[in-house]
Amino acid sequence: MWRDESVTYQVAHRSLSDIWALLGDIDAVHGLYYLLMHVVFSVWEGGLVALRAPSVVAVSMAAAGVGALGARLAGSRVGVLTGLVSAVLPLVQQYAQEGRSYALVYAVVVWSTYFVVRALAQPRSRWWWSYVAALVLGCWLHEFAALALVAHGTALWLLHPARAVWQRWCACGVGVLVATLPLAAVSVGQSERQLGWLGRPSLTSWWHYAAISGTGLLLAWMLRRGRAAKDSAASRRVLIVFSTTLLVVPTGLLMTVSLVKPWYVDRYVLYTMAGLALLVGAGLDLAISRRHVLSRLWQVGVAGVAVAAAVAILLPWSLLMRAPESRKDDVVAIAEAVDRSAVEGDGVLFMPSRRREWLLSYPSVYQRLHDVALAQSPAASATLQGTEGSPAVIRRQMLASGRILALMDPAGQPLDPYPQEAVKRKTLKDDFQVCERTQLRGAQLVVYARPGKCGKA
């Protein structure tokens, strides 16, 4: 479990009134997800398994949705291949086993795409209603799901549907935006604190986007030139257009906006991977179904190469993503290290204060310690990490402690300039000595004591 999952875990364990109070201050964008996880933990106190189970289910549902799209537009074999590709894409696997909302958003956007494709062929009201319901749910799980609406609109513009279809889609788009407006109004006011840590997209991010988009566009070009056995030109065009716009448009738009207002993180638009899965699955089907003198041998060879390449490329990624090294930090290891070092009544200091989340998900460890700087608990203050006292109060509390366990960022990380953080550093330097330093994944635990008193007693 890393720090973001720890936030999910501890917020989901608050009362409904405390969650509601929190959302008025911060994290409104994740509010519906926190409420969902509150219900999950109310029914099943399953620890990390319960924390991540909804994401596993969501990615399974997304694979089913991608498969349904592929099958509808290009046949059952394409459906199977696209669903399998969706399930094994590295970025999708990463968020399939993480306790955050992104896998759920992925699933909902995939099914909204399925509904709009169905509405395109059968413009009955039930498909449009399903489309609106799915996108509204997606936007309330994370409002950047609204970028899928732009992708769908771009796809329809390229397909030139009947005027009645355009009118229905526009009405649906307005309905989605109006339904999302309350969340957007609240979260805009929180965005500076919510996303203030983000910078503009790096050159590496742009190269990554160009490589994935370029791969998708190359596959789209190949699919336009080729044709599988049971493929029709019309359905093939719908598949190509929806998959490429879903892959390219949301990420490109968010990265462009982030040049002015930094909002881009790849997980915010995880659902674009559905477009890549559709293109790769359809490309595999095209390769398998190509006519050849030794057609049977050709199909077996293509399938064998595809399986070998998938194992060679994806297996190392899959193993890495299930190791602590794939996360910025390891909350479990941090809590275990504190538990080994702590003595009842020791002081604990979080530097910076937002690192309090490292222990909040482990109350049995946290409650053994005296939180030296804390003025109000997270629940009482309706915040994620609680509020801290004034610099003078923090210094007085520190000097009253014989031993302090300081949980810090790794060496070399920028230091917060706030007065509370400055007084923590100065008091430890002037009035304490280092007894023990433990390096952890994304953190360090430093045990301080008054000079000459490094023993636990």
N, C-alpha and C positions, 0 to 999 in steps of 0.2 A: 504494500500500500504506500502510495506517495502522497505528497501534501494535498493535492486537489481531491483525491479520494478521501483523505482524512476529513476535509471540509464537508464532503457529502455525508460521511458517516456521522459526524458529530451534529450537524444541522438536522439530519433526518431523525435523530434521537431527541430533539427538543419537542416541547409541546406545540400544538397547533398555534396557540396564541403567541408563543415565542418565535415561531417561524414567521408568522405574519408580521410581527414587529420588526424582525430582521429584514424582511423584504422591503420595508419602507425606508431602510437605511442603505442597504447594499444587496447585490446579487438577485435583484428582481428578475433578471433574465433567466435565472435558473429556478425560479419559484415553483413552477408546476412540477419540475423534476424532483425538487426537495419534498414536495407534498406526496408525490408518488412513492418515493423511497421511505417516507414516514409510514405510509400504509404497509409497504413491504416489511419493514422491521416490526410493525405492530402485529403482523400476522406471523412472522418468522424471524426470530432473532438468530440469524444464521451467520453472523460475522462477515468475513470477506466473501464467502460464497454468496450470501444474500445480497451483499453490496454489488456484486458483479453479475449476478444471474440475469437481471433485466437486460443488460447489454448483450449477453450471449443470446438470449431469446430474440432481441431486436435484430441482431445480425442474421440470425436464422430466418426471421421474417423478411428481411431485406433480400436475402438470397432467393427466397421463394418469389418475391416480387419481381426481381430482375429476371428470374427464370420464366415467370408468367409473361413478362413483356417480350422476352426472346421467343417464347413459344407462340405467342399471339402473332408476332410480326414475321417470323421466319421458320416456324416449325418446332416440333418437340425436341429435336436434337440440339438445336440452337438454344432452346430453353434450358436444357440440362447443362450444356457447356457454359452458358452465361451465368447461371446460378452457381456453378462450381467455381468459376473464376472470381465472382463476387466474394465468395467465402474465403478464398485463399490470398487475396490481395494483401500485401503487408500492412498497409495503413488501416485497412478494415480489421485485420486480425488484432492490431494493437488496441483499437478501441472496443473490440468485442470482449476484451478481458480487462476493462477499466470501469470503475464505478462513477461514470459521468454521463451526461445526457446525449453525447454525440452519436452513439450507435442508434438510439431511439429516433433521433432526428433523421438519420440515414434511412431507417426503415420507413418512416412516414413519408419522406419525400419520394422514395422509390414507388410506394403505392399511389401517391398522388399523380406521379407520371403515368402509371398504369391506368388510372381512372381517366386522365385527360386523353390518352390514346384511345381508350374505349369510347369516350364521348365523341372523338373525332370521327369514328366509324359508325357509331350508333348514338346520335345526339339526343338521347333520352335524358330526362331531367335527373334521374337517379344517379347517373354517372357524374353529372355536374355537381350535384349535392355532395356526393362522396368526395369529389375533388376538393371542394371548398372545405369540407370537414377535415380532411387529411392535412391540408396546408395550414389551416388555422391551428390544429393540434401541433404541427411541426413548428410553427412560429412561436407558439406559447412555450414550447420546450426549449427553443433557442431562436430568437427573432431573425437571425441571418438565414433561416430557412426561407425567408421571403425572397432571397435571391434566386431560388428555384423558379419562382413565378416569372422572373425576367427571362430565365432560360426557356421556359415553356412558351412565353410570348414570342421570343426570337424564333423558336422552332415553328410556331404557327405562321409567323410572317414569311419564313422561307418556304413553307408548304402551300401557301395561298389557299386556305380553305374557303368554304362558302361564307358569305357575309353573315348568315345567321350564327355560324360557329364562332366567328369573331365577336359578335355581339354578346353571346353567352359567356365566352371566356373573359371579355372585358368586365361583364357584370360580376363574374366570379372573382376576378382580381380585385375589384373594388370592395367586394364583401370581405375578402381575406384581409385587405389592408385596414378596413374599418374595424374588424374584429381584433386586429393586432394593435390598434392605436393606443388603447390604455396601457399596455405593457411598454410600448415604445416611449410613451410620454414619461413614464416613471424611470425607465432604464437610461434614457438620454441624460437625465439629471445625475445619474450615478456613473456615467461612462468614464468620467475623468479619473475617478478612483478605481473603477473596475478594470479599465484598459490602459491606465497611465503608465504601466510598465512596458508597453509595447513600443517598438521603434518602427521606422519605415521598412518595407520589405528589403531584405539584403539582396546582393547580386546573386548569391547562391539560391535564394528563393525564386528569383526570376528565371535562372537557368533550370531549376527543377520544374517550374511551371511550363517553360518552353519545351523541355524534353518530353513531359507527359502529354502536353497538348499536341506536340509534333507527332508523337507516336499515334495518338488517337486520330489525327487528321490523315496520316499515312494509311492507317487501317481503313478509314472511311473512303479514301481514294481507291484502295484495292477492292473494297466491297462494291463500289459503284461500277468498277470495270468488270468484276467477276459476277458470277451468279450461281447460287447453289441449286440443286436439282428441283426442289419444291418451292423455290423462292419466286415471288412476283415482284415486278419492278416497283409497283406502288408501295407495297409493304416494306420492301427493302429501303426505299427512300425515306419512309417514316422512321424506320429504325436508325438509319444513318443520321438523319437530321436531329432527332430527339437526343440520341446518345452524344453527338458531338457538341450540341449546345449545352447539354447538362454538364459535360466534362469541361468545356472551355469558358463559358460565360460567367458563372458565379465567382470562380476564383479570379479570373481576369478583372472583373468589375471590382471585387473587394480589394485586390492588390492595387488597382489604379486609385481608388478612393483613399487607400492607406498611404499614398504619397503625400496627401494633404492631412488626413486624419488617420493616424495609425490604428487600424482595427484588424489587420490580417493575422490569423493563425490558421495553419492548414486544417486543424480539426474542426474549425467553425464551418467549413464547407466539405466535410468528409463525404457527404452524399454525392459529390461529383464523381467519386469512384464508380458509381453505378454506370455512368456513361462509358468509362473505360472498360468495365466488365462486359457490357453489351457489345462493344466493338471487338474486343479480344475473342469473346465467345463466338461471335458471328464470323470472325476471321478464321478461327480454328475449323469451324464447320465448312467454310469455303475451301480450305486446304484439304480437308478430308474428302470432300465430295468431288474434287476435280477429276475429270476423266483422264485415264492413262491406260496405256497398253497393258500394263500389269496393275490394274486398278486395285485389286485386293492387296497386293504387296505395297502399293503406294499408301493406302489407308493405314495399314498396320505400321508402316515406317513413320508416317506423319504422327500418328498417335504415340508411338514409342519415343520419338524425338521430343514431342510436347511434354510427355510425362517426365522424361529424363531432365529436360530443361527446368521444369517446374520444381522438381525435387532439388536440383543443384542450386537454383537461385533462391527458392522460397524457404527451404528447410533451415539454412543458417539464420535467416531473418526471423523465422518463427521461434527458433530456440532463443535467440537474443531477446525477443520481445517478452519472453516469459522469465527473464532473469532480472534481478534488481538493477543491473547496469542499464536497462532500457529506460529507467525513470530518473528524474532529477535528484531524487532522494529516496530514502527507504525508512518510512515511519516505523515499521515493525522493528527494524534493527536499532533505530534510535531509542525507542521505548525500552527495548531489552537491555541496551547499554546503560541507560539511566537506572533501570531496576537493579542492575548488578552493582552500580557504584553508590547508590543512594542509601542514606541512613535516615531513619524516621526523624522528621523535623529539619532536615537539611533545607537550605534555601535553594530556589531554582530561579534562574534568570534567562530570559529569551532575548537574543541579540541578533536581529531586531525583534521587536515585539510580535510581528506577524508569524514568527516561527513557533509561537505558542501552540499552533495547530499540530505540531509534531507530537504533543502529548495529550491533546484534548480527546483523542479517540481511545486513550488508555487511562481512564479515570483511576483504575486501581494503582497505577504508578504515580499519576499526577497528584492524587490526593494524599500521598505519603509525604509530599514536599510542601514547603511554604513558598508560595509564589511571591517573591519579594517586591516586585514592581506593580503587581495587579491592584487596581482600585475597584473595578467592577468586573464581574464575570461576563463572559460572552453573552449568556442568556439574559442576565440582568440589564446589560447595556445595549441589547439588541444589535450586537455587532458579531463579526466572525471570530475575532480573537480577544475580545474584551478591551477595556480601557485601562491605562496605566496612570499612576499618580504623578505629581509634580516632581521635577528633578530633586528638590530638597527632601521630599518624602522618600523617594527612591534611595537617596544616599543614606538617610537615617536608617531605613530598614536594612540596607546592605551592611552597615556598620554594626547592626545588632545581631547579625548572623555570624556564627563561627565558621561555617562551611557553605559554599555556594557552588551549585552545579550550573555552569553556563552553557547553554545550547546556542551555538553560533553557526553562521555560514562558513564554508571552507575558506581558508586563507586566500587572500587575493581578491575577494569579492568587494564591491563598493560598500562603504560604510554610510549608514543613514546619518544625515547631519542634524537630526532633531535633538533638542536639549536633553530629553530623557535618555536617548541612546548615548549621547556624549558623556553624561554623568555616570552611566554604567561603566563605560570604558575607563574613564579617569579614576573612579573609585577602586575598581579592580586593580589597576596599575599601581596606584599610590598606597593602598591599604591591604592588599592581599598578595599572596604568592601562589604560583601555579604548582599544584600537587600532582596532577595527572592529566594527560591529554590523549583523547581517543579519536582517531580519524574514522569517520563513517561515510557512507554513501551520501554525498551532497550536504554533509554537516560535520561538525566536530563537537565533542563533549569535553569541556575543560573543567576540572575540579579545582576550585580555589579555596584557600583557607587563610585565616589570619597568620602572620609570620610565625613560624615555629610550631604550627598546630595542624600539620597535614594529616595526622592520624584520624581515623573515622570516629573515634570516641570523642 
